[in-house]
Amino acid sequence: MNFSFFFSVFFVGIFTVLISMFVFVFQRFHYLMSLLCLEMMILGLFLLVLSVYSFKNEGFLVFVLLTFAACEAAVGLGLLISLIRSHGSDFFRLISVYEC
């Protein structure tokens, strides 16, 4: 077993999740930036799960995480397209609760 590879992938995953959370907090006014940060968090979680479960020689949870990531991306892009078509922009400030 190569423990240095395990720890390097694990720490890259943790670093990716933390950086994407930081960017998500400070760039929360654009819907597209929020979606990209959420996808980056999923990528970091994928690296974390991949490193842990490759260490244990199990891989089923990796495929479940990839399935949920693909579903989340499809729903997010569909909502982004409908938001831009209805409001003309992806700013959260332009969206009012009273508009349907």
PyRosetta script that sets phi, psi and omega in degrees:
from pyrosetta import init, pose_from_sequence

init()
pose = pose_from_sequence("MNFSFFFSVFFVGIFTVLISMFVFVFQRFHYLMSLLCLEMMILGLFLLVLSVYSFKNEGFLVFVLLTFAACEAAVGLGLLISLIRSHGSDFFRLISVYEC")
pose.set_psi(1, 138.6)
pose.set_omega(1, 179.3)
pose.set_phi(2, -102.0)
pose.set_psi(2, 96.7)
pose.set_omega(2, -175.8)
pose.set_phi(3, -72.2)
pose.set_psi(3, -27.4)
pose.set_omega(3, -179.9)
pose.set_phi(4, -67.5)
pose.set_psi(4, -37.4)
pose.set_omega(4, 176.4)
pose.set_phi(5, -65.9)
pose.set_psi(5, -41.4)
pose.set_omega(5, 178.5)
pose.set_phi(6, -59.4)
pose.set_psi(6, -48.7)
pose.set_omega(6, -177.9)
pose.set_phi(7, -70.7)
pose.set_psi(7, -33.7)
pose.set_omega(7, 178.8)
pose.set_phi(8, -68.2)
pose.set_psi(8, -42.5)
pose.set_omega(8, 177.3)
pose.set_phi(9, -67.3)
pose.set_psi(9, -37.1)
pose.set_omega(9, 178.9)
pose.set_phi(10, -63.7)
pose.set_psi(10, -45.9)
pose.set_omega(10, -179.4)
pose.set_phi(11, -72.5)
pose.set_psi(11, -31.1)
pose.set_omega(11, 173.7)
pose.set_phi(12, -65.9)
pose.set_psi(12, -38.8)
pose.set_omega(12, 176.7)
pose.set_phi(13, -63.8)
pose.set_psi(13, -44.5)
pose.set_omega(13, 178.3)
pose.set_phi(14, -64.4)
pose.set_psi(14, -43.1)
pose.set_omega(14, 179.2)
pose.set_phi(15, -62.5)
pose.set_psi(15, -40.6)
pose.set_omega(15, 179.2)
pose.set_phi(16, -64.3)
pose.set_psi(16, -43.7)
pose.set_omega(16, 179.5)
pose.set_phi(17, -65.4)
pose.set_psi(17, -42.5)
pose.set_omega(17, -179.0)
pose.set_phi(18, -67.6)
pose.set_psi(18, -41.9)
pose.set_omega(18, 178.5)
pose.set_phi(19, -65.4)
pose.set_psi(19, -41.4)
pose.set_omega(19, -179.9)
pose.set_phi(20, -68.0)
pose.set_psi(20, -33.3)
pose.set_omega(20, 174.4)
pose.set_phi(21, -66.4)
pose.set_psi(21, -39.9)
pose.set_omega(21, 178.0)
pose.set_phi(22, -62.2)
pose.set_psi(22, -46.5)
pose.set_omega(22, 179.4)
pose.set_phi(23, -66.9)
pose.set_psi(23, -36.2)
pose.set_omega(23, 178.7)
pose.set_phi(24, -61.9)
pose.set_psi(24, -38.2)
pose.set_omega(24, -179.8)
pose.set_phi(25, -70.2)
pose.set_psi(25, -39.5)
pose.set_omega(25, -174.9)
pose.set_phi(26, -91.5)
pose.set_psi(26, -15.2)
pose.set_omega(26, 178.5)
pose.set_phi(27, -118.5)
pose.set_psi(27, 48.4)
pose.set_omega(27, -173.9)
pose.set_phi(28, -91.0)
pose.set_psi(28, 4.1)
pose.set_omega(28, -176.6)
pose.set_phi(29, -87.3)
pose.set_psi(29, -22.0)
pose.set_omega(29, 177.1)
pose.set_phi(30, -103.3)
pose.set_psi(30, 133.8)
pose.set_omega(30, 179.9)
pose.set_phi(31, -68.0)
pose.set_psi(31, -37.7)
pose.set_omega(31, -179.6)
pose.set_phi(32, -65.3)
pose.set_psi(32, -40.8)
pose.set_omega(32, 177.6)
pose.set_phi(33, -65.7)
pose.set_psi(33, -35.7)
pose.set_omega(33, 176.8)
pose.set_phi(34, -64.3)
pose.set_psi(34, -42.3)
pose.set_omega(34, 178.1)
pose.set_phi(35, -64.3)
pose.set_psi(35, -41.3)
pose.set_omega(35, 178.9)
pose.set_phi(36, -64.9)
pose.set_psi(36, -37.6)
pose.set_omega(36, 177.6)
pose.set_phi(37, -68.1)
pose.set_psi(37, -38.0)
pose.set_omega(37, 176.9)
pose.set_phi(38, -65.9)
pose.set_psi(38, -38.3)
pose.set_omega(38, 176.4)
pose.set_phi(39, -66.4)
pose.set_psi(39, -35.3)
pose.set_omega(39, 177.1)
pose.set_phi(40, -67.5)
pose.set_psi(40, -36.9)
pose.set_omega(40, 175.2)
pose.set_phi(41, -63.3)
pose.set_psi(41, -40.5)
pose.set_omega(41, 177.9)
pose.set_phi(42, -64.3)
pose.set_psi(42, -38.4)
pose.set_omega(42, 177.2)
pose.set_phi(43, -63.7)
pose.set_psi(43, -41.8)
pose.set_omega(43, 176.7)
pose.set_phi(44, -64.8)
pose.set_psi(44, -41.4)
pose.set_omega(44, 176.4)
pose.set_phi(45, -65.2)
pose.set_psi(45, -35.6)
pose.set_omega(45, 175.8)
pose.set_phi(46, -61.6)
pose.set_psi(46, -43.8)
pose.set_omega(46, 177.8)
pose.set_phi(47, -64.1)
pose.set_psi(47, -40.0)
pose.set_omega(47, 178.1)
pose.set_phi(48, -63.4)
pose.set_psi(48, -48.7)
pose.set_omega(48, -178.8)
pose.set_phi(49, -66.1)
pose.set_psi(49, -39.4)
pose.set_omega(49, 178.9)
pose.set_phi(50, -63.4)
pose.set_psi(50, -41.3)
pose.set_omega(50, -179.3)
pose.set_phi(51, -69.6)
pose.set_psi(51, -40.3)
pose.set_omega(51, -178.8)
pose.set_phi(52, -70.0)
pose.set_psi(52, -46.0)
pose.set_omega(52, -175.8)
pose.set_phi(53, -80.6)
pose.set_psi(53, -20.1)
pose.set_omega(53, 171.1)
pose.set_phi(54, -74.2)
pose.set_psi(54, -27.4)
pose.set_omega(54, 175.5)
pose.set_phi(55, -68.5)
pose.set_psi(55, -33.2)
pose.set_omega(55, 180.0)
pose.set_phi(56, -93.8)
pose.set_psi(56, -0.1)
pose.set_omega(56, -177.9)
pose.set_phi(57, 61.0)
pose.set_psi(57, 37.8)
pose.set_omega(57, 173.7)
pose.set_phi(58, -126.4)
pose.set_psi(58, 145.7)
pose.set_omega(58, -176.2)
pose.set_phi(59, -141.2)
pose.set_psi(59, 8.8)
pose.set_omega(59, -175.3)
pose.set_phi(60, -68.1)
pose.set_psi(60, -39.2)
pose.set_omega(60, -177.4)
pose.set_phi(61, -66.7)
pose.set_psi(61, -25.4)
pose.set_omega(61, 177.5)
pose.set_phi(62, -63.9)
pose.set_psi(62, -41.6)
pose.set_omega(62, 179.3)
pose.set_phi(63, -70.0)
pose.set_psi(63, -34.6)
pose.set_omega(63, 175.9)
pose.set_phi(64, -65.6)
pose.set_psi(64, -42.3)
pose.set_omega(64, 178.1)
pose.set_phi(65, -64.2)
pose.set_psi(65, -40.4)
pose.set_omega(65, 177.4)
pose.set_phi(66, -65.8)
pose.set_psi(66, -35.2)
pose.set_omega(66, 177.0)
pose.set_phi(67, -65.3)
pose.set_psi(67, -46.1)
pose.set_omega(67, 178.2)
pose.set_phi(68, -65.5)
pose.set_psi(68, -35.2)
pose.set_omega(68, 178.0)
pose.set_phi(69, -65.7)
pose.set_psi(69, -40.7)
pose.set_omega(69, 178.7)
pose.set_phi(70, -66.7)
pose.set_psi(70, -40.0)
pose.set_omega(70, 177.7)
pose.set_phi(71, -66.0)
pose.set_psi(71, -40.9)
pose.set_omega(71, 179.3)
pose.set_phi(72, -65.4)
pose.set_psi(72, -38.6)
pose.set_omega(72, 178.6)
pose.set_phi(73, -67.7)
pose.set_psi(73, -40.5)
pose.set_omega(73, -180.0)
pose.set_phi(74, -66.5)
pose.set_psi(74, -43.3)
pose.set_omega(74, 178.7)
pose.set_phi(75, -66.5)
pose.set_psi(75, -41.1)
pose.set_omega(75, 179.3)
pose.set_phi(76, -63.7)
pose.set_psi(76, -42.6)
pose.set_omega(76, 178.8)
pose.set_phi(77, -69.1)
pose.set_psi(77, -35.9)
pose.set_omega(77, 175.3)
pose.set_phi(78, -63.4)
pose.set_psi(78, -42.0)
pose.set_omega(78, 176.9)
pose.set_phi(79, -67.2)
pose.set_psi(79, -36.3)
pose.set_omega(79, 177.3)
pose.set_phi(80, -63.9)
pose.set_psi(80, -43.5)
pose.set_omega(80, 179.3)
pose.set_phi(81, -64.7)
pose.set_psi(81, -43.8)
pose.set_omega(81, 179.4)
pose.set_phi(82, -67.6)
pose.set_psi(82, -34.1)
pose.set_omega(82, 177.8)
pose.set_phi(83, -67.3)
pose.set_psi(83, -43.3)
pose.set_omega(83, 180.0)
pose.set_phi(84, -69.0)
pose.set_psi(84, -36.6)
pose.set_omega(84, 178.0)
pose.set_phi(85, -68.0)
pose.set_psi(85, -35.9)
pose.set_omega(85, -176.5)
pose.set_phi(86, -85.9)
pose.set_psi(86, -35.0)
pose.set_omega(86, -175.0)
pose.set_phi(87, -111.3)
pose.set_psi(87, -17.0)
pose.set_omega(87, 177.9)
pose.set_phi(88, 87.0)
pose.set_psi(88, -3.4)
pose.set_omega(88, -179.4)
pose.set_phi(89, -156.5)
pose.set_psi(89, 169.3)
pose.set_omega(89, 178.8)
pose.set_phi(90, -109.7)
pose.set_psi(90, 20.4)
pose.set_omega(90, 175.5)
pose.set_phi(91, -74.1)
pose.set_psi(91, 137.4)
pose.set_omega(91, 175.5)
pose.set_phi(92, -75.6)
pose.set_psi(92, -20.5)
pose.set_omega(92, -179.4)
pose.set_phi(93, -69.4)
pose.set_psi(93, -28.8)
pose.set_omega(93, -176.9)
pose.set_phi(94, -79.4)
pose.set_psi(94, -13.9)
pose.set_omega(94, -177.7)
pose.set_phi(95, -85.7)
pose.set_psi(95, 125.8)
pose.set_omega(95, 177.9)
pose.set_phi(96, -109.1)
pose.set_psi(96, 151.0)
pose.set_omega(96, 178.8)
pose.set_phi(97, -70.3)
pose.set_psi(97, -26.8)
pose.set_omega(97, -174.6)
pose.set_phi(98, -82.8)
pose.set_psi(98, -12.7)
pose.set_omega(98, 178.4)
pose.set_phi(99, -87.7)
pose.set_psi(99, 142.3)
pose.set_omega(99, 178.7)
pose.set_phi(100, -115.6)
pose.dump_pdb("model.pdb")
